[in-house]
Amino acid sequence: MKCLFMAVAVLMFSGLAFNSKAQPGIPGNQSQVVADSSQLIANEIIKSEIPVLVDFWAPWCGPCRFLNPIIQELEKEFAGKVRFMKVNVDVHRSIAAYFEVRSIPVVFIVNKKVVVQAIMGLQPKEVYVNALKEVLAAPSPAETPSPKNADK
């Protein structure tokens, strides 16, 4: 599990944010979040009150193109319950490095600044649905008792 607060601090103070005007190659991606910089994306992830599904992709990645329609379907099914973001690894290298992305596609589900699920590679839609349902059903990381308090 990773706390994303440090990512924002690193991006804010190190000048590693890369500006981009758009994320090309996402057909039909009008409703998904497209931020202007890595810093803005990191801010959106950590400030979200609901879980965030972060899809790391690149326009040259074949499996990423197959995953895109699945993500679009999930976005409709989980509207208002989960936020969806796509991060182009070629443009937002600092975020990809922070998440230690080694291959794409990879999907991270972040809840309350904590990575709670990581799904590597292209998977059937049911894998993503089950992961999202599990995250939505679980108490948020802030509500989970610590081992010291569990005995009380």
Secondary structure, DSSP 8 states (H G I E B T S, - for coil): --BTHHHHHHHHHH----B-S--TT-TT-SSSB--SBHHHHHHHHHH-SS-EEEEEE-TT-HHHHHHHHHHHHHHHHTTTT-EEEEEETTT-HHHHHHTT--SSSEEEEEETTEEEEEEES---HHHHHHHHHHHHHS--TTTS--HHHHT-
